[in-house]
Amino acid sequence: MAVKVQIFSGRASQYLAESIALSYGIALGKVSVQQFSDGEFQPCFEENIRGSDVYIVQSTFSPSDNLMELLMLVDAARRASARQIVAVMPYFGYARQDRKDRPRVSIASKLVANLLSTAGVTRIITLDLHADQIQGFFDVPVDHLYASSIFIPYIKELNLKNITFASPDVGGTRRAGSYAKFFNTDFVICYKTRSKPNEIGTMALVGKWKAATSSSSTTSSIPQER
């Protein structure tokens, strides 16, 4: 007997989930969300999912209610006896907090991984994680997809000359390098130091690029962000 596939969405990714379901050739599953007067909410699957492979599409950008809604949907699917529960997270919230960059702080991306596993997720599908190492925070399979399959054809169509790729921080070096390798060009990195969260103290451009006449290299300072 073939396993039934059902696709559902949280409120943060409704349009994307509808497009995915349409491409797959099925209707998007029905989910209702009851809102309570104290601000709490309760999502509910409005159709039978017993024995099904359930895909829940939900980005977990701010506010944190989006993450909580995903966790509750995963928990509800587990309690409704879904065969597999796959969380499709185009945007993985808290991914930048993947290490202890100063004492007495949380590694929030690891915490999110623990919450999802405890809720009952059996697989994660996500896109362009801030750092590849986040995959190791999970004890379930993680499909780490790359937006390059969309952006590379688009950039090729632009027919740009003397193109250079830039990484906004050291964490994006590998991704920028992959694009540069594909287009046979160079890339630069923005090296930043922070005086406090969300405020850049100093930033320098490190690397080289192909100018119109010759290759150049630089390590130049950039004014402090306002």
C-alpha positions in Angstrom: 0.0 0.0 0.0 1.4 3.4 -1.0 2.1 5.9 1.8 0.0 9.0 1.6 1.9 12.3 1.5 0.2 15.4 3.0 1.5 18.9 3.0 0.5 21.5 5.6 1.5 25.0 6.4 1.9 27.3 9.4 0.7 30.8 9.1 4.2 32.2 8.3 4.6 30.3 5.0 1.2 29.9 3.5 2.0 31.1 0.0 5.1 28.9 -0.3 3.3 25.8 1.0 0.5 26.3 -1.5 3.1 26.5 -4.4 4.8 23.4 -3.1 1.5 21.5 -2.9 0.5 22.6 -6.4 3.9 21.5 -7.8 3.5 18.1 -6.1 0.0 17.8 -7.5 -2.1 17.7 -4.3 -4.2 20.2 -2.4 -2.6 21.9 0.6 -3.9 20.3 3.8 -6.3 22.2 6.1 -5.0 23.6 9.4 -7.0 25.8 11.7 -5.6 28.0 14.5 -7.7 28.9 17.4 -6.7 32.2 19.1 -7.3 32.7 22.8 -7.9 36.0 24.6 -4.7 35.7 26.6 -2.6 35.6 23.4 -2.1 31.8 23.3 -3.1 29.9 20.1 -3.8 26.3 19.3 -3.2 24.9 15.8 -5.1 21.8 14.7 -5.0 19.5 11.6 -8.5 19.5 10.1 -8.1 16.1 8.3 -6.9 12.6 9.1 -3.1 12.2 9.0 -2.8 8.7 10.6 0.0 6.7 8.8 0.8 9.6 6.4 4.1 11.3 5.6 3.4 14.8 6.8 5.3 17.8 5.6 4.9 21.0 7.6 6.1 24.2 5.9 6.9 27.0 8.3 9.7 29.5 8.5 10.8 30.5 12.0 11.6 34.2 11.6 10.5 36.7 14.2 8.2 36.7 16.1 9.0 33.6 18.1 5.3 32.5 17.8 6.3 31.1 14.3 8.7 28.7 16.0 6.1 27.8 18.7 3.5 27.2 16.0 5.8 24.8 14.2 6.6 22.9 17.4 2.9 22.6 18.2 2.1 21.3 14.7 4.9 18.7 14.9 3.6 17.7 18.3 0.0 17.4 17.1 1.1 15.3 14.1 3.0 12.9 16.3 0.0 12.6 18.6 -2.2 12.0 15.6 0.0 9.0 14.6 1.6 10.4 11.5 4.1 8.0 9.9 6.8 10.6 9.3 6.9 14.3 10.2 9.1 16.5 8.1 9.6 20.1 9.0 10.3 22.3 6.0 12.0 25.4 7.3 13.0 27.8 4.4 14.3 30.2 7.1 15.8 28.6 10.1 15.4 31.0 12.9 18.2 31.5 15.5 20.7 30.0 13.1 23.2 32.8 13.8 23.4 31.8 17.4 25.4 28.6 16.6 28.3 29.1 19.0 29.3 30.8 22.3 30.9 34.0 21.1 31.0 35.3 24.7 30.5 33.8 28.1 27.1 33.0 29.6 25.1 33.0 26.4 22.8 30.3 24.9 23.6 28.3 21.8 20.1 29.0 20.5 20.3 27.0 17.2 21.2 23.9 19.2 18.2 24.6 21.5 15.9 24.9 18.5 17.2 21.5 17.3 16.5 19.9 20.6 13.0 21.4 20.7 12.2 20.1 17.3 13.5 16.6 18.1 11.6 16.5 21.4 8.4 17.6 19.6 8.7 14.6 17.3 10.2 15.7 14.0 11.7 12.9 11.9 13.5 15.0 9.2 14.4 18.6 8.6 14.5 20.4 5.2 16.0 23.8 5.3 17.8 26.3 3.1 21.2 28.1 3.2 22.0 27.6 6.9 24.1 30.3 8.5 26.7 27.6 9.2 26.9 24.0 7.9 27.7 22.8 11.4 24.1 23.3 12.6 23.3 20.1 10.8 25.3 18.3 13.5 23.0 19.6 16.2 20.3 17.2 15.0 20.0 13.5 15.6 17.6 13.2 12.7 18.4 13.6 9.0 18.8 17.2 7.7 18.4 18.0 4.0 20.4 21.3 3.6 19.4 22.8 0.3 21.1 25.7 -1.5 19.5 28.7 -3.2 22.3 28.6 -5.8 20.2 26.4 -8.0 17.9 29.4 -8.4 20.4 32.3 -8.2 23.1 30.9 -10.5 20.8 30.7 -13.6 19.4 34.1 -12.7 22.8 35.7 -12.5 23.9 34.0 -15.7 20.9 35.6 -17.5 22.1 39.1 -16.4 25.3 38.7 -18.5 27.3 40.8 -16.0 30.9 41.8 -16.7 33.8 41.8 -14.1 31.5 40.3 -11.5 32.7 39.9 -7.9 31.0 38.1 -5.1 31.1 39.4 -1.5 30.5 37.6 1.8 29.1 39.8 4.5 31.0 37.9 7.2 33.4 35.0 7.6 30.6 32.6 8.0 29.5 33.1 4.4 32.9 32.6 2.9 32.3 29.1 1.7 29.1 30.1 -0.1 30.6 33.2 -1.7 33.6 31.1 -2.8 31.3 28.5 -4.4 29.6 31.2 -6.5 33.0 32.7 -7.4 34.3 29.3 -8.5 31.3 28.6 -10.7 31.7 32.0 -12.4 35.5 31.8 -12.5 35.9 35.1 -10.7 37.1 36.4 -7.3 35.3 37.3 -4.1 35.9 39.4 -1.0 35.0 39.0 2.6 33.8 41.6 5.1 35.7 41.1 8.3 33.7 42.6 11.2 34.3 43.2 14.9 31.3 44.1 17.1 31.4 46.4 20.1 28.0 45.1 21.1 25.1 43.1 19.6 23.7 44.6 16.4 26.4 47.2 16.3 29.6 46.9 14.2 32.7 48.5 15.7 35.0 48.0 12.7 34.6 46.4 9.3 37.3 45.7 6.7 37.1 44.4 3.1 39.5 41.5 2.6 40.3 39.8 -0.6 40.8 40.6 -4.3 38.7 41.2 -7.4 39.2 41.3 -11.1 39.1 44.9 -12.3 38.5 45.8 -16.0 42.2 45.9 -16.7 44.0 43.8 -14.1 43.5 41.8 -10.9 43.6 43.8 -7.6 43.8 43.0 -4.0 42.8 45.0 -1.0 42.4 45.1 2.8 40.5 48.4 3.2 38.7 49.9 6.1 35.1 50.7 5.9 33.4 53.4 8.0 31.5 52.2 11.1 27.9 51.4 10.5 25.3 53.9 11.8 
